């Protein structure tokens, strides 16, 4: 069965990490070099009537990567709009954008696409949740309701995007209610890598005793063997010095072969978020 290379990336409306320059051309090159099969994008400008070079970003990226595209417009301004997008190397059979805005100042949506990987329909949901905890809870409930209604339990499911969930409170809900697995919790790890990670985290905790306990709390995720594994999602924001764990890829129905976060050059200059890459195999 095919192995899908999945990317999730908040592209900051095609501007650099600090917002001082355009980065869309370099983004095209960077994503092209990853050779992705599915790209979950957030903060994509579908319209920019002020700067033509930033207009129709989803179409520009899809053309450069030779991929199909679906765009969900969420936030509409006088001269611009932006939202989520899915780029796919496989046919996009269906898509719908559901408005889950919690208030007028934060317009959010769930972009739900069905992609045909051979004869297997794969459900892909691109999300960018709100900044306030109460709004995120309501948006997650809307997500759970949608999946319960429209996604059969036997069909593969991917949810990726910017969850703004720095306290990692959403992970248990996804595991318990939807049977989802965060890819970094399920990715294979060698014993040497685990030892280095634990040693690094231990040293970091000793140096950061001034932080509240909640900031360092790790939530259990479900590993591929069915056991809980204490694995925090990766740090992705800000890209120059990643500290907050905002971006995620959740999956159901795949075997996770590899998961990584892209730090350093050129990624730290292209957006204020670092991209995630996962290799997922359909069994």
NUVEXPA-977408 format. One line per field, with one value per residue: residue number from 1; residue in three letters; x, z, y of N, C-alpha, C in turn. Coordinates in steps of 0.2 Angstrom, whole numbers. Each point is the difference from the previous one (the first is absolute). Example, Ala and Ser with C-alpha at 12.3 -4.5 7.8 and 13.67 -1.06 7.14 Angstrom:
num c(1, 2)
residu c(ALA, SER)
n_x c(66, -2)
n_z c(39, -4)
n_y c(-28, 5)
ca_x c(-4, 4)
ca_z c(0, 1)
ca_y c(6, 6)
c_x c(4, -4)
c_z c(0, 3)
c_y c(6, 5)
This chain:
num c(1, 2, 3, 4, 5, 6, 7, 8, 9, 10, 11, 12, 13, 14, 15, 16, 17, 18, 19, 20, 21, 22, 23, 24, 25, 26, 27, 28, 29, 30, 31, 32, 33, 34, 35, 36, 37, 38, 39, 40, 41, 42, 43, 44, 45, 46, 47, 48, 49, 50, 51, 52, 53, 54, 55, 56, 57, 58, 59, 60, 61, 62, 63, 64, 65, 66, 67, 68, 69, 70, 71, 72, 73, 74, 75, 76, 77, 78, 79, 80, 81, 82, 83, 84, 85, 86, 87, 88, 89, 90, 91, 92, 93, 94, 95, 96, 97, 98, 99, 100, 101, 102, 103, 104, 105, 106, 107, 108, 109, 110, 111, 112, 113, 114, 115, 116, 117, 118, 119, 120, 121, 122, 123, 124, 125, 126, 127, 128, 129, 130, 131, 132, 133, 134, 135, 136, 137, 138, 139, 140, 141, 142, 143, 144, 145, 146, 147, 148, 149, 150, 151, 152, 153, 154, 155, 156, 157, 158, 159, 160, 161, 162, 163, 164, 165, 166, 167, 168, 169, 170, 171, 172, 173, 174, 175, 176, 177, 178, 179, 180, 181, 182, 183, 184, 185, 186, 187, 188, 189, 190, 191, 192, 193, 194, 195, 196, 197, 198, 199, 200, 201, 202, 203, 204, 205, 206, 207, 208, 209, 210, 211, 212, 213, 214, 215, 216, 217, 218, 219, 220, 221, 222, 223, 224, 225, 226, 227, 228, 229, 230, 231, 232, 233, 234, 235, 236, 237, 238, 239, 240, 241, 242, 243, 244, 245, 246, 247, 248, 249, 250, 251, 252, 253, 254, 255, 256, 257, 258, 259, 260, 261, 262, 263, 264, 265, 266, 267, 268, 269, 270, 271, 272, 273, 274, 275, 276, 277, 278, 279, 280, 281, 282, 283)
residu c(UNK, UNK, UNK, UNK, UNK, UNK, UNK, UNK, UNK, UNK, UNK, UNK, UNK, UNK, UNK, UNK, UNK, UNK, UNK, UNK, UNK, UNK, UNK, UNK, UNK, UNK, UNK, UNK, UNK, UNK, UNK, UNK, UNK, UNK, UNK, UNK, UNK, UNK, UNK, UNK, UNK, UNK, UNK, UNK, UNK, UNK, UNK, UNK, UNK, UNK, UNK, UNK, UNK, UNK, UNK, UNK, UNK, UNK, UNK, UNK, UNK, UNK, UNK, UNK, UNK, UNK, UNK, UNK, UNK, UNK, UNK, UNK, UNK, UNK, UNK, UNK, UNK, UNK, UNK, UNK, UNK, UNK, UNK, UNK, UNK, UNK, UNK, UNK, UNK, UNK, UNK, UNK, UNK, UNK, UNK, UNK, UNK, UNK, UNK, UNK, UNK, UNK, UNK, UNK, UNK, UNK, UNK, UNK, UNK, UNK, UNK, UNK, UNK, UNK, UNK, UNK, UNK, UNK, UNK, UNK, UNK, UNK, UNK, UNK, UNK, UNK, UNK, UNK, UNK, UNK, UNK, UNK, UNK, UNK, UNK, UNK, UNK, UNK, UNK, UNK, UNK, UNK, UNK, UNK, UNK, UNK, UNK, UNK, UNK, UNK, UNK, UNK, UNK, UNK, UNK, UNK, UNK, UNK, UNK, UNK, UNK, UNK, UNK, UNK, UNK, UNK, UNK, UNK, UNK, UNK, UNK, UNK, UNK, UNK, UNK, UNK, UNK, UNK, UNK, UNK, UNK, UNK, UNK, UNK, UNK, UNK, UNK, UNK, UNK, UNK, UNK, UNK, UNK, UNK, UNK, UNK, UNK, UNK, UNK, UNK, UNK, UNK, UNK, UNK, UNK, UNK, UNK, UNK, UNK, UNK, UNK, UNK, UNK, UNK, UNK, UNK, UNK, UNK, UNK, UNK, UNK, UNK, UNK, UNK, UNK, UNK, UNK, UNK, UNK, UNK, UNK, UNK, UNK, UNK, UNK, UNK, UNK, UNK, UNK, UNK, UNK, UNK, UNK, UNK, UNK, UNK, UNK, UNK, UNK, UNK, UNK, UNK, UNK, UNK, UNK, UNK, UNK, UNK, UNK, UNK, UNK, UNK, UNK, UNK, UNK, UNK, UNK, UNK, UNK, UNK, UNK, UNK, UNK, UNK, UNK, UNK, UNK, UNK, UNK, UNK, UNK, UNK, UNK)
n_x c(4, -2, 6, -4, 3, -1, -2, 2, -3, 1, -2, -3, -4, 5, 1, 6, 4, 3, -2, 7, -1, -1, -4, -5, 5, 2, -6, -1, 6, -1, -6, 3, 5, -6, -2, -5, -4, 0, -2, 0, -3, 3, -4, -4, 3, -7, 0, 4, -4, 4, 2, 0, 6, -4, -3, -6, 2, -6, -2, 4, -2, -7, 1, 3, -4, -4, -4, -5, -5, -1, -4, 0, -4, 4, 5, -5, 4, 1, 6, -1, 2, -1, 3, -3, 4, -3, 6, -2, 4, -5, -5, -2, -4, 1, -3, 0, -2, 1, -4, 5, -1, 4, 3, -2, 4, -3, 1, -4, 4, -4, 6, -5, 5, -2, 6, 0, 2, 1, -2, 5, -6, 4, -3, 0, 1, 0, 3, -3, 1, -5, 2, -7, 1, -5, 3, 6, -3, -3, 5, 3, -5, 0, 7, -1, -4, 4, 6, -4, -2, 6, 4, -1, -1, -1, -2, 6, 3, 0, 3, 1, 5, -2, 1, 5, 2, 3, -5, -1, -5, 1, 7, -2, -3, 5, 4, -3, -2, 6, 3, 2, 5, 3, 3, 2, -6, -1, 4, 3, 3, 6, 3, 5, -5, -3, 6, 1, -6, 0, 6, -2, -5, 4, 5, -4, -3, 6, 1, -6, 3, 1, -1, -7, -2, -6, 4, 3, -6, 1, -4, -3, 3, -3, 4, 3, 3, -4, 6, -1, 2, 4, -3, 3, -5, 3, 5, -5, -1, 3, 1, 1, -4, -1, -5, -5, -4, 0, 4, -4, 1, -6, 0, -4, 2, 5, 5, 3, 3, -2, 2, 0, 3, -1, 6, 2, 5, -4, -3, 5, 1, -3, 0, -5, -2, 2, 2, -5, 3, -5, 3, -6, -1, -4, -3)
n_z c(0, -2, -1, 4, -3, 7, -2, 6, -2, 5, -6, 5, -4, 0, 6, 1, 4, -2, -6, 0, -2, -7, 1, -4, -3, 6, 2, -6, 1, 7, -1, -6, 4, 3, -6, 2, 4, 6, -1, 7, -3, 5, 1, -4, -4, -1, 3, -4, 1, 6, 1, -6, 3, 4, -6, 2, 6, 1, -4, 3, 6, -1, -4, 4, 4, -5, 4, 2, 0, 6, -1, 6, -3, 5, 0, -1, -3, 1, 1, 5, 0, 5, 0, -1, -2, -4, 0, -5, 0, 5, -3, 1, 4, 6, 1, 7, 1, 6, 0, 4, -3, 5, -3, -1, 5, 0, -6, 2, -3, -2, -3, -3, -2, -6, 2, -7, 5, -6, 2, 4, 2, -1, 6, -2, 7, -3, 6, 2, 6, 4, 2, 1, 7, 2, -4, 2, 6, -2, -3, 5, 3, -4, 1, 6, 1, -4, 4, 5, -3, -2, 5, -4, 5, -6, -1, -3, 6, -2, 5, -3, 4, 1, 5, 0, 1, 3, 3, -6, 1, -6, 1, 7, -2, -4, 5, 5, -3, -3, 5, 1, -3, 4, -6, 4, 2, -7, -1, -4, 6, -1, 4, -5, -5, 2, 1, -6, -2, 4, -2, -6, 0, 3, -4, -5, 3, 1, -7, -1, 6, -3, -5, -1, 4, -1, 0, 5, 1, 0, -5, 3, -5, -5, 1, -5, 5, 0, 2, 6, -4, 5, -6, 2, -3, -6, 2, -1, 6, -2, -6, 2, 5, -3, 3, -3, 3, -6, -3, -4, 0, -1, 1, -5, 1, 3, -2, 5, -6, 0, 5, -2, 3, -5, 4, 2, -4, -5, 4, 4, -6, -1, 6, 4, -4, 4, -6, -1, 0, -3, 1, -3, 2, -6, 5)
n_y c(-6, 6, 3, 3, 4, 1, 6, 3, 6, 5, 2, 2, -2, -5, 1, 3, -3, 6, -2, 1, -6, -1, -6, 2, 3, 1, 1, 2, 3, 2, 1, 3, 2, 1, 1, 5, -4, 2, 6, 0, 5, 4, 5, -2, 5, 0, 6, 4, 5, 0, -6, 1, 1, 2, 1, -3, 0, -2, 4, 5, -2, -1, 6, 3, -3, 2, 3, -4, 5, 1, 5, 1, 5, 3, 3, 4, 3, 7, -1, -4, -6, -4, -6, -6, -4, -5, -2, -3, -5, -1, -3, 6, -5, 4, 6, 2, 6, -2, 5, 1, 6, 2, 5, 7, 0, -6, 0, -6, -5, -5, -1, -3, -4, -3, -4, -1, -4, -1, -5, 4, 1, 5, 0, 6, 2, 6, 1, 5, -2, 2, 6, 0, -2, 5, 5, -2, 0, 6, 3, -2, 2, 6, -1, -1, 4, 4, -2, 0, 6, 3, -2, -5, -4, -4, 6, 1, 3, 6, 3, 6, 3, 7, -4, 4, -6, 5, -1, -1, 3, 1, -2, 0, 6, 1, -2, 3, 6, 1, -2, 6, 0, 3, 2, 5, -2, 0, 6, -5, -2, 1, -5, 1, 1, -6, -3, 2, -2, -5, -1, 2, -3, -4, 1, 0, -5, -2, 2, -3, 0, 5, -4, 2, -4, 4, 4, -4, 1, -7, 0, -5, -3, -2, -5, -3, -2, 6, 1, 4, 6, 2, 2, 6, 4, 0, 3, 5, 3, 6, 0, 6, -1, -6, 2, 3, -5, 4, -3, -4, -7, -1, -7, -3, -7, 3, -3, 3, 2, 6, 4, 6, 5, 5, 0, 6, 2, 3, -5, 2, 1, -6, -2, 2, -5, -6, -3, -4, -6, -4, -6, -1, -6, 0, -3)
ca_x c(-4, 4, 2, -1, 4, -5, 3, -5, 4, -3, 4, 0, -3, 5, 5, 6, -2, -1, -5, 3, 1, -4, 4, -4, 4, 5, -4, -1, 6, 0, -5, 1, 5, -2, -3, -5, -6, -6, 2, -5, 2, -4, 1, 1, -4, -3, -1, 4, -1, 5, 6, -2, 5, -3, -7, -1, 6, -1, 1, 7, 4, -2, 2, 8, 0, -4, -4, -7, 0, -6, 1, -5, 1, -3, 1, 0, 2, -2, 5, 3, -3, 4, -3, 4, 1, 3, 3, 0, 3, -5, -6, -4, -6, -5, 2, -5, 3, -5, 2, 0, 2, -3, -2, 1, 7, 4, -4, 4, -4, 3, 0, -1, 1, 1, 5, 0, 7, -2, -7, -1, -1, 4, -3, 5, -2, 5, -3, 4, -5, 0, 5, -3, -1, -7, -2, 3, -4, -6, 2, 2, -7, -2, 4, -2, -7, 1, 3, -5, -6, 2, 6, -1, 5, 5, 4, 5, -2, 6, -2, 6, -1, 2, -5, 1, -1, 6, -1, -1, -6, -4, 2, -4, -6, 1, 1, -6, -6, 1, 5, 5, 7, 5, 5, 6, -1, 0, 6, 6, 6, 5, 2, 5, -4, -4, 4, 3, -6, -2, 5, -1, -6, 2, 4, -5, -5, 4, 1, -6, -4, -5, -6, -5, 0, -4, 4, 4, -4, -1, -6, 1, -2, -1, 5, -2, -1, -6, 2, 1, 7, 0, 3, -3, 1, 6, 0, 0, -1, 2, 4, 7, 2, -7, -2, -7, -2, -7, -1, -1, -3, -4, -2, -4, 0, 7, 6, 4, 6, 5, -3, 5, -1, 5, 3, 6, -1, -3, -7, 0, -1, -6, -7, 1, -1, 4, -4, 0, 0, -1, -1, -6, -1, -6, 1)
ca_z c(0, -1, 6, -1, 3, 2, 3, 3, 0, 0, -5, 2, -6, -5, 3, 4, 7, 4, -4, -4, -8, -3, 0, -4, -5, 3, 2, -6, -1, 5, -1, -6, 2, 5, -4, 4, -3, 3, 3, 4, 0, 3, -2, -7, -3, -6, -4, 2, -5, 1, -3, -5, 1, 6, -2, -2, 2, 0, -7, -2, 3, -3, -7, 1, 2, -5, 4, 1, 6, 3, 5, 4, 2, 6, 2, -5, 1, -6, -6, 0, 4, 1, 3, 0, -6, -1, -7, -1, -6, -2, -2, 5, -2, 3, 5, 3, 5, 5, 4, 7, 3, 7, 0, -6, -1, -2, -5, -1, -4, 0, -7, 0, -7, -1, -6, -2, -1, -3, 2, 7, 2, 6, 2, 2, 2, 2, 5, 4, 6, 3, 5, 7, 1, 0, -7, -2, 2, -4, -7, 0, 1, -6, -4, 2, -3, -7, -2, 2, -5, -7, -1, 2, 5, -3, -5, 2, 1, 2, 3, 1, 0, 5, 5, 5, 6, 3, 7, -2, 3, -5, -2, 3, -3, -7, 1, 3, -4, -8, -2, -4, 2, -2, -3, 4, 6, -2, -5, 3, 3, 3, 7, 1, -1, 6, 5, -1, 1, 7, 3, -2, 4, 7, 1, -1, 6, 6, -1, -1, 6, 1, -3, 3, -1, -6, -6, -1, 1, -6, 0, -3, -7, -1, -4, -4, 3, 5, 7, 0, 0, 2, -5, -2, -7, -1, 0, -7, 0, -6, -4, 1, 6, 1, 7, 1, -4, -3, -6, 2, -5, 3, -5, 2, -6, -3, 3, 0, -1, 2, 1, 1, 0, -4, 3, -4, -7, -1, 2, 6, -3, -5, 4, 8, 2, -4, -3, 2, -5, 3, -5, 2, -4, 1, 1)
ca_y c(6, 6, 4, 7, 6, 5, 6, 5, 6, 6, 4, 7, 4, 1, 5, -3, -1, 6, 4, 5, -1, -5, -6, -5, -3, -5, -5, -4, -4, -4, -5, -4, -5, -5, -5, -2, -2, 4, 6, 4, 7, 5, 7, 0, 5, -1, 6, 6, 5, 5, -3, -6, -5, -4, -2, -7, -4, -8, -2, 0, -6, -6, 0, -2, -7, -4, -3, 3, 4, 2, 6, 2, 7, 1, 7, 4, 7, 4, -1, -7, -5, -6, -6, -6, -3, -6, -2, -8, -4, -5, 4, 3, -2, 4, 5, 5, 4, 1, 6, -2, 7, 1, 7, 3, 2, -6, -4, -6, -5, -7, -2, -8, -2, -7, -1, -7, -3, -6, -1, 1, 7, 3, 7, 5, 6, 5, 4, 5, 1, 7, 2, 0, -7, -2, -1, -6, -6, -1, -2, -7, -4, 0, -4, -7, -1, -1, -7, -5, 0, -1, -4, -7, -2, -4, 4, 3, 6, 4, 7, 3, 7, 4, -1, 5, -4, 0, -4, -7, -2, -3, -7, -5, 0, -3, -7, -4, 0, -1, -6, 3, 0, 6, -3, 0, -4, -7, -2, -4, 3, -5, 1, 5, 6, 1, 1, 7, 4, 0, 4, 7, 3, 0, 6, 6, 1, 2, 7, 4, -1, 6, -1, -3, -7, -2, 1, -6, -7, -4, -4, -6, -1, -7, -2, -4, -6, 0, 2, 7, 2, 7, 3, 6, 2, 4, 7, 2, 8, 3, -4, 2, -3, -3, -1, -3, -6, 2, -4, -7, -4, -6, -5, -6, -4, 0, -1, 6, -2, 5, 7, 5, 7, 3, 6, 3, 3, 6, 0, 5, 6, 0, 1, 0, -7, -5, -5, -7, -5, -7, -5, -4, -6, -4, -8)
c_x c(4, 2, -1, 4, -5, 4, -6, 4, -4, 5, 0, -2, 6, 5, 4, -2, -1, -5, 3, 1, -4, 5, -3, 4, 5, -5, -2, 6, 1, -5, 1, 6, -2, -4, -6, -6, -6, 3, -6, 3, -5, 3, 2, -4, -2, -1, 4, 0, 5, 7, -1, 5, -3, -7, 0, 6, -2, 1, 7, 4, -2, 3, 8, 1, -3, -5, -7, -1, -8, 1, -6, 1, -4, 0, -1, 1, -2, 4, 3, -5, 5, -4, 5, 0, 3, 3, 1, 3, -5, -7, -4, -7, -6, 4, -5, 4, -6, 2, -1, 3, -4, -2, 3, 7, 5, -4, 4, -5, 3, -1, 0, 0, 0, 4, 0, 7, -2, -8, -2, -2, 3, -3, 6, -3, 5, -3, 5, -4, 2, 5, -3, -2, -7, -2, 3, -4, -6, 2, 2, -6, -3, 3, -2, -7, 0, 2, -5, -5, 3, 5, -1, 6, 5, 4, 6, -1, 7, -3, 7, -1, 3, -5, 0, -1, 6, 0, -1, -6, -5, 1, -4, -7, 0, 1, -6, -6, 0, 5, 6, 7, 4, 6, 6, 0, 0, 6, 5, 5, 5, 2, 4, -3, -4, 4, 3, -6, -1, 6, 0, -6, 1, 4, -4, -4, 4, 2, -6, -5, -5, -6, -5, 0, -4, 4, 4, -4, 0, -6, 1, -3, -1, 5, -2, -1, -6, 2, 1, 7, 1, 5, -3, 1, 6, -1, 1, 0, 3, 5, 8, 2, -6, -1, -7, -1, -7, -2, -1, -2, -3, -2, -3, 0, 7, 5, 5, 8, 6, -4, 6, -2, 6, 2, 6, -1, -2, -6, -1, -1, -6, -7, 2, -2, 5, -5, 1, 0, 0, -1, -4, -1, -7, 1, -4)
c_z c(0, 7, -2, 4, 1, 3, 2, 1, 1, -3, 2, -6, -5, 2, 4, 8, 3, -4, -4, -7, -2, 0, -4, -5, 3, 3, -5, -1, 5, 0, -5, 2, 5, -4, 4, -5, 2, 4, 3, 2, 4, -1, -7, -3, -6, -4, 4, -6, 0, -3, -4, 1, 5, -1, -2, 2, -1, -8, -3, 3, -4, -7, 1, 2, -4, 5, -1, 6, 2, 5, 4, 3, 7, 2, -6, 2, -7, -6, 0, 3, 1, 3, 0, -7, 0, -7, 0, -6, -3, -2, 6, -3, 2, 5, 2, 5, 5, 5, 8, 4, 7, 1, -6, -1, -1, -4, -2, -4, 1, -8, 0, -7, 1, -6, -1, -1, -3, 1, 7, 1, 7, 2, 3, 2, 2, 5, 2, 5, 3, 5, 7, 1, -1, -8, -3, 2, -4, -7, 0, 1, -7, -5, 2, -3, -7, -2, 2, -5, -7, -2, 3, 4, -4, -5, 3, 1, 2, 2, 1, -1, 6, 6, 6, 7, 4, 6, -2, 3, -5, -2, 3, -3, -7, 1, 2, -4, -7, -1, -4, 3, -2, -3, 3, 6, -3, -5, 4, 2, 2, 7, 1, 0, 7, 6, 0, 1, 7, 4, -2, 4, 7, 2, -1, 5, 6, -1, 0, 6, 1, -4, 4, -2, -6, -7, -2, 0, -7, 0, -4, -7, -1, -5, -5, 3, 5, 6, 0, 1, 2, -5, -2, -7, -1, 1, -7, -1, 6, -4, 1, 7, 3, 8, 0, -5, -3, -6, 1, -7, 4, -5, 3, -6, -4, 4, 0, -1, 2, 1, 2, 0, -3, 3, -4, -6, -5, 4, 5, -3, -5, 3, 7, 3, -4, -2, 3, -6, 3, -7, 3, -5, 1, 0, -5)
c_y c(6, 3, 8, 5, 6, 6, 4, 6, 6, 5, 8, 5, 2, 5, -3, 0, 6, 4, 5, -1, -5, -6, -6, -3, -5, -5, -5, -5, -5, -6, -5, -5, -5, -6, -3, -4, 4, 6, 3, 7, 4, 7, 1, 6, -2, 6, 5, 5, 5, -2, -6, -6, -5, -2, -7, -5, -7, -2, 1, -6, -6, -1, -2, -7, -5, -4, 3, 4, 1, 6, 1, 7, 1, 8, 5, 8, 4, -2, -7, -5, -6, -5, -6, -3, -7, -1, -7, -2, -5, 4, 2, -1, 4, 4, 4, 4, 2, 6, -2, 6, 0, 7, 3, 2, -6, -4, -6, -5, -7, -2, -7, -2, -8, -1, -8, -3, -7, -1, 1, 8, 2, 7, 4, 6, 5, 5, 6, 3, 7, 1, -1, -8, -2, -1, -6, -6, -1, -2, -8, -4, 0, -5, -8, -1, -1, -7, -5, -1, -3, -5, -7, -2, -4, 4, 4, 8, 4, 7, 3, 8, 3, 0, 5, -3, 0, -4, -8, -3, -4, -7, -6, -1, -3, -7, -4, 0, -2, -6, 3, -1, 6, -4, -1, -5, -8, -2, -4, 4, -5, 2, 6, 7, 2, 3, 8, 5, 1, 4, 7, 3, 0, 6, 7, 1, 3, 8, 4, -1, 6, -1, -4, -8, -2, 1, -5, -7, -3, -4, -7, -1, -8, -2, -5, -7, 0, 3, 7, 1, 7, 4, 7, 1, 5, 8, 3, 8, 3, -4, 2, -3, -4, -2, -3, -5, 1, -4, -7, -3, -6, -4, -6, -4, -1, -3, 5, -3, 5, 7, 4, 7, 3, 6, 2, 2, -6, 2, 5, 7, 1, 2, 1, -7, -4, -5, -7, -4, -7, -4, -6, -5, -3, -7, -4)
